[in-house]
Amino acid sequence: MFQRSVLALVAATFTLQTPAGLVPARQLVPQSPARPPVVVVLSPAGSAIADALSVAGIAAVQIDGTPSAADVAKWITNLRNDERFPTTTVFAEGPALANAVIAARAARADGIVTRGPVNAATGELDRVVAAKFQFDAEDVADPAVRIAAFARSVPVLGRRGTSAARPATARRSPRQVLLVTVGNVLVGLEWGSPQKRGREIWGGIVKWNDVWMPGADEATTLTTSAPIRIGTLDVPAGDHTFYIVPAPDRFQLIISKDVGQFHTVHDATKELGRTDLTAGTRTDSVEGLTFSMEPRGDGAVLKVAWDTREFAAPVSSASTSLARR
């Protein structure tokens, strides 16, 4: 029986090398179906679960140990950029659960499955917008059966306002993710990075005085574990999206309470508020739209750069902001 199971596994899957810049992981991709869902597996029983998922026709990426939330987020983003997989789900239990949930939320995984106690991740799970499924550690049923069924059922996030299906072609604007700590607050940014490709950006692709989402495809999303302050705007804990109104002499950042939309969708009734950004020019040209969060004292500076322009706003935790008032 064991030999037949091994032969079935070998026939059903092939293993890939870990891309550069990512923590090592074992990848199992079924030969059939052509575009399977993929599950990131973080579990002490990861090897057995990944094997069983792949035999069931679900791609699996098994990460051992307790990787950082940033490392797991990079894997999720890498898989969301891979046209072979229509959806990305995270399964986590044990010591890696808390970081896995943080990463899944920040990197906009399509679904999250947990098994056993979730006390260390309750706050993050409560704020997750993605589909969620939890089952007990005492459940003796094969967990891969439950995980596979859930992975097949999760809807694709971030497509409201466009096609419901994720294209089967490579992204022209690859997804990017950033996870940083500001004071005692964990802040995540996830966006699609449009490329310049020789085009005129400011006043061209990006129209002056029009509302523009800095990103492409799925909405550019900010996640926070606690309240923060961006510029003059107080932002509560949770998930929000970014828009910008650019002008030759002024940039305004809009923070919206709307989440899960396509980048061309803007509902003015869901705006949290607006704050000015400091605009500047660069001596170099940035090919792909880039966000960064640079430490500054006990806070940070949010920067958005594209082509030869850069705009910025101070960021601080709510507790730090109150102390300064």
N, C-alpha and C positions, 0 to 999 in steps of 0.2 A: 504493500500500500504506500509506504513512504517513497519508494523508488518511483512509482507511477505518479505521485504528487509532484516530485521534483521534475520529472520529465514534462509534466503538464505545464509547470511554471516556466521552464526553459522555453517551451514551444510558444507560450503565450506572450512573453515579454522580452525586452532587451534593455540592457543597462547602459546609461550614458555617463560621461565624465562630468564632474562638477565644473561649471563655468568659472573663469577667473574672477576673483574678488568676492566670492561667496564662501561661507563656511562649508566644509566637506559634507556631502550628503549622498545617500544612495538613491538612485533614480530608477524606477521601474516603469517602463512605458509599454502598454499592451500593443501588440500588432493589430489587434481588432478590438473595438471599433476604431475607425480612422481618427476621430476626434473625441477621445474620452475625457471626462472630467478628471481633474488632478486633485489629489489630497496630500497636503503636507502633514506628515505623521511625526508627532513628538510624544513619545511614550516609552516607558521601560520595556514594553513588549513590542517596540516599533518594528523589528525585523519580521516577526510573525504576521503582524497586521498588514505591513506593506506587501508581503508575499501574497497574502490572501486577497487583498484588494486587487492586485495585478491579475491574479487568476480570474477574478470576477469581472475583469474588463475595465478597471479603474486605474489610472496612472497614479503612482505614489512616489513621494520624495520623503525619504526617511532621514531625519536629523537626530543624531544621538546626543546625549548629555543635556546640559542646560544652557543653550545658546542665549545670547542677549536678544532683547526685543528688536534691536536694530538689525541684527543678523537675520533673524527670522523674517522681518519685514522686507529685507532685500531679496530673500528667496521668493516671497509671495509676489513681489513686483516683477521679478524675473519670469515667473510662470505666467503672470497676467500679460506679459509682453510676448509670450510664446503662442503663436497662432495655432498650434496643435491642440490647445486646451480651451474649450469654451468657457469653463468656470474653474475657479480655484477655491477649494475648501480646506480648512485647517482642522485637524483632529489633535487634541492635546489632553493629557492627564499627567498627574504626578508633579514632580519638581519643575517641569518646563511649562506648566499650564499658564501661570500668570504672565510670563513674557510672551507666550504664544498668543494669548488673547489681546494683549496690548498691540502686538505686531499685526494681528489680523484686522483689528479696528483701524489702525493707522494706515496700513497698506491697502485697505478696502478689499479684503477677501470677500468672496461671494457668500461663503457660509462658514460656520464654526460649530464643531461638535466637541463636546467635553464628556468625560466619564469620571464619576466619583466626585468628591468634595470640590467645590469651586470657591471656597471662602476667600482665598487670596486674590481672586479675580472678579469678585462679585460686582464691584463698582464699574469696572471696564465692561463686563458683560451687559450690565444694565444699559450702557450707552451705545452698545453695538447696533448698527443699523442693519447689518446683514442677517440672513436667515440663521437661526440657532436651533440646536438640538442637544439635549443633555440626557444621559442615562446613568444608572447607578453602577458603582464599581462592583457590587455584589451580583450584578446580572451575569449569569453563567453562559448566556447565549454568545455565539461567535460575534465579537464586536465589529468585525469587518463587514458582516452582512448588514448591520444597521448603518454603518458609516457609508457603505456603497449605495444603499437605498437613498439615504439623505443626499449624498453628493449628486445623484442623478436628478434629484427633485429641486435643487436650489435654483432660483431665478438669477438671471444676470443682472447685476446692479449697475446703476449709473447710466442707464440708457433711456430714461424718460425724456421724450422729445425727439427720439430718432428710432431707428430700427431696434426691435427687441432682441435680435440675434447679434452676437459678437462676430465680426467678419472673420473669415478663414484665411485672411492674408496678413502679412507682417504689418505691424503698426508703423505709420509714418511719423507719429509723435509718441515715442516710447514713454511708458509710465515711469515716474521717478518717485522716491519716497525719502523723507527726511524726518528723523526722530532726535529731538534734543531736550535737555532739561533747562528750564528757566526758573531760577529760584528752586522751589520744591515742586514745580509743575512739569509734567511730561507733555511736550507739545509735538504733534506730528503734522507734516504737510505731505500731501500726495497730489500729483498733477501729471498731466500729459505734456511732454516737452516738444512743442512745434519747432521745426528747424527753419533757419533763415533761407537756405537753398538759393541764395543770390537775389532774393526779393527785397523790395523796399518795405521796411517794417513800419516805422513810425510815420503816420500820416498816409501810409499805403495799406498794407495788410491790416494794421491796427488804425482805425479811423479816429481822428481827433474828435473829442467831445461826445463820443458814443460809449455806451456801457459795453465793456469788453471783459470776458473772463480770461485771466492770464493762464492759458493752458489750452488743451485740446481734448476732444472726445469726452470721456466722463468728466464730471465737474471737478474742479480743483478744490480739495477739501482740507480743512483745518480740524484737527482733533486736539482736545485738551482734557487733562485729568482733573483740573481745577480751574477756577476763574483766572483770567489773565487780562492785561490791558495792552492794547495795540494802539499806538499813537494816543489819541484822546478818547478812545472807545473801550468801554468795559465789555469783555466777552465772557459769558458764563461757561462753565464746564460743559462739554458736549461736542457735537459735530456742527461745523459751519462751512459755508463755501465763500470763495473770494470772487469779487468783481473789481474792475478798475475803470474809472472815467479818466482817460488821458487827454491832456491838452498841451500845446506847446509850452505853456508857462505854469501848468499846475497838474498834479496827479492826485486823484481821490481814490482811496481804497474803500470799497463797499464790502461789508461782512453780512452775509445772508444766513437766515435760519433754514433756508431750503437746502435739502440734501438729497442726492440720488438722481439729479437731473443731468442732461447733456449740456455741454459747455455753451451752447447757443440759447439756452433757456434762462430767462431772467424774470422773476416775479417781484416787482417793486414792493408789493404788499408784505413780503416776507423779509425785507431788509431789517437787520438789527441796527445798523447805523453806518455812518461814513466818517472817515478821518483823512486828513491830508497826508500825503507822502512827500518826502524830500526828493526832488529829482536831480539827477546829475548825469554827466557824460563819462564815457570810458575811453581810454586810449586804444584799447583792443576791441575786437568785435566778438561777441558771444554768439555762437552758431545756434545753440538750442536754448530756449527759455529756461532760466535757472532760478530756483529759490535757494536762499541760504539763511541761516540764523546764526549770527556771529556773537559770541559772548561779549558783554560790555558791563563791567562791574558786577552787580548782582542781578543783572537783567541780560538783555540781548538786543540785537538790531536785526530786524527782518529786512532782507534785501531781495529784490526781484531784478534780474538782469537779462537783457536781450539786445542783440545787435550792439550798438555803441551807447545805449542808455541804461541807467540803473536808478532805481528808486527805493526808498527805505523808510522805515518807521521804527521807533523804539518799542520794545516789548518787555513787560515786567509781570511778575506774579501779582495777583490782587493784593496779597498781604504786604508786599513791598510798596505797591502804589499807595496803599492806605497809610503806611508809615511815613511816607514823604509828604503827605498832605498836611 
